[in-house]
């Protein structure tokens, strides 16, 4: 069974994913890195050159094609726009939404323009946050509130959560 981490950019998916994999003795995959390796360029370059729609096609294709076992998977924040990708992830594991309040996300993301974040023209980071939160909740099996907690506390709480029965 895989453990899939979803949430906004800046929620800590990659950082927590690595520590969780170490703590549980599991493999670790970051889908953003897989996309960059497949495409041979940075996420932001794909978005800037090919556009958001093409990036989301690439993300859906890449994530849907993953066949992983016993793995912690950190996803890009925009993966929830693809029902196909989310269904593929859900079939192979438990999906945990890392919830972080908007103000905290805004504070953490100092490099919005270079980070490869899918923000449609005319939208703000807050618009993206408001649009995505209900989708993260919809697709998650469990939610972890990461506000006012350090990394170690979040790792411990995720480990507790994955052993609870699914909702």
C-alpha positions as CSV (number, residue, x, y, z in Angstrom):
1,X,0.0,0.0,0.0
2,X,1.3,3.5,-0.9
3,X,0.8,6.7,1.1
4,X,0.0,9.6,-1.1
5,X,0.4,13.2,0.1
6,X,-1.7,15.9,-1.4
7,X,-2.0,19.6,-0.6
8,X,-1.0,23.1,-1.7
9,X,2.5,24.0,-2.8
10,X,4.3,24.9,0.4
11,X,2.3,22.5,2.6
12,X,5.3,20.3,3.2
13,X,4.6,17.3,1.0
14,X,8.1,16.8,-0.2
15,X,9.8,17.4,3.1
16,X,7.3,15.2,5.1
17,X,7.4,12.6,2.4
18,X,11.2,12.0,2.7
19,X,11.0,11.8,6.5
20,X,8.0,9.6,6.4
21,X,9.7,7.2,4.0
22,X,12.7,7.0,6.3
23,X,10.5,6.5,9.4
24,X,8.5,3.7,7.8
25,X,11.2,2.1,5.7
26,X,9.3,2.8,2.4
27,X,10.4,4.1,-1.0
28,X,9.9,7.7,-1.8
29,X,8.7,9.4,-5.1
30,X,8.0,13.0,-5.8
31,X,5.8,13.3,-8.9
32,X,7.1,16.8,-9.7
33,X,10.6,15.4,-10.0
34,X,9.3,12.5,-12.1
35,X,7.7,15.0,-14.5
36,X,10.9,17.1,-14.6
37,X,13.0,13.9,-15.4
38,X,10.6,12.7,-18.1
39,X,10.4,16.2,-19.7
40,X,14.0,17.1,-19.2
41,X,13.1,20.6,-17.9
42,X,11.8,22.4,-14.9
43,X,8.1,22.5,-14.1
44,X,8.1,26.3,-14.4
45,X,9.6,26.0,-17.9
46,X,6.9,23.6,-19.0
47,X,4.2,26.0,-17.8
48,X,5.9,29.1,-19.3
49,X,6.6,27.5,-22.7
50,X,3.8,25.0,-23.2
51,X,1.1,26.5,-21.0
52,X,-0.9,25.3,-18.1
53,X,-3.2,23.0,-20.1
54,X,-0.2,21.1,-21.6
55,X,1.5,20.9,-18.2
56,X,-1.7,19.4,-16.6
57,X,-1.9,16.9,-19.5
58,X,1.7,15.9,-18.8
59,X,1.0,15.7,-15.1
60,X,-2.1,13.5,-15.6
61,X,-0.2,11.1,-18.0
62,X,2.8,10.8,-15.8
63,X,1.0,10.3,-12.5
64,X,-1.6,7.9,-14.0
65,X,1.3,5.8,-15.4
66,X,3.1,5.3,-12.0
67,X,3.0,1.7,-10.8
68,X,4.4,2.0,-7.3
69,X,4.2,-0.3,-4.3
70,X,5.2,0.4,-0.7
71,X,6.0,4.0,-1.5
72,X,5.4,7.5,-0.1
73,X,4.3,9.6,-3.0
74,X,4.4,13.4,-2.8
75,X,2.3,15.0,-5.5
76,X,2.2,18.4,-7.2
77,X,-0.5,20.6,-5.8
78,X,-2.4,20.6,-9.1
79,X,-2.7,16.8,-9.4
80,X,-6.3,17.1,-7.9
81,X,-7.5,18.7,-11.2
82,X,-7.2,15.3,-12.8
83,X,-9.8,12.8,-11.8
84,X,-7.9,10.1,-13.7
85,X,-4.6,10.7,-11.8
86,X,-6.4,10.9,-8.5
87,X,-8.3,7.6,-9.1
88,X,-5.0,5.9,-10.1
89,X,-3.4,7.2,-6.8
90,X,-6.4,6.2,-4.8
91,X,-6.4,2.6,-6.1
92,X,-2.8,2.0,-5.0
93,X,-2.9,3.7,-1.6
94,X,-4.2,6.0,1.1
95,X,-4.5,9.7,0.3
96,X,-3.6,12.1,3.0
97,X,-4.3,15.8,2.6
98,X,-1.8,18.1,4.4
99,X,-3.9,21.1,5.3
100,X,-2.1,24.4,6.0
101,X,-4.0,27.7,6.4
102,X,-3.7,30.2,3.5
103,X,-1.7,32.7,5.5
104,X,0.9,30.1,6.3
105,X,1.1,29.0,2.7
106,X,1.5,32.6,1.6
107,X,4.3,33.0,4.1
108,X,6.1,29.9,3.0
109,X,5.9,30.5,-0.7
110,X,8.3,33.3,-1.4
111,X,9.0,32.0,-4.9
112,X,5.6,31.7,-6.5
113,X,6.7,32.7,-10.0
114,X,9.5,30.1,-10.2
115,X,8.1,27.2,-8.3
116,X,6.0,25.7,-11.1
117,X,2.6,26.4,-9.5
118,X,-0.4,26.2,-11.7
119,X,-2.1,29.6,-11.4
120,X,-4.4,30.6,-14.2
121,X,-4.0,34.1,-15.6
122,X,-5.9,36.6,-13.5
123,X,-6.0,34.4,-10.5
124,X,-4.2,35.0,-7.2
125,X,-2.5,32.4,-5.0
126,X,-5.5,32.9,-2.6
127,X,-7.9,32.1,-5.5
128,X,-6.0,28.9,-6.2
129,X,-6.1,28.0,-2.5
130,X,-9.9,28.6,-2.2
131,X,-10.5,26.6,-5.4
132,X,-8.3,23.6,-4.4
133,X,-9.1,23.1,-0.7
134,X,-12.6,21.4,-1.4
135,X,-10.9,19.2,-4.0
136,X,-8.2,18.1,-1.6
137,X,-10.9,17.2,1.0
138,X,-12.9,15.4,-1.7
139,X,-10.1,13.1,-2.8
140,X,-8.4,12.5,0.6
141,X,-9.0,9.5,2.8
142,X,-7.6,11.4,5.8
143,X,-6.7,15.1,6.6
144,X,-3.8,16.2,8.7
145,X,-3.9,19.8,10.0
146,X,-0.3,20.9,9.8
147,X,-0.8,24.4,11.3
148,X,1.4,25.3,14.2
149,X,3.2,21.9,14.2
150,X,6.8,21.1,13.5
151,X,7.9,18.5,10.9
152,X,8.5,15.7,13.5
153,X,5.1,16.2,15.0
154,X,3.5,16.0,11.5
155,X,5.4,12.8,10.7
156,X,4.2,11.2,13.9
157,X,0.6,12.2,13.3
158,X,0.7,10.9,9.7
159,X,2.0,7.5,11.0
160,X,-0.9,7.5,13.5
161,X,-3.4,8.4,10.8
162,X,-2.3,5.7,8.4
163,X,-3.0,3.0,11.0
164,X,-6.5,4.3,11.7
165,X,-9.4,2.7,9.8
166,X,-10.3,4.7,6.6
167,X,-13.2,7.1,6.9
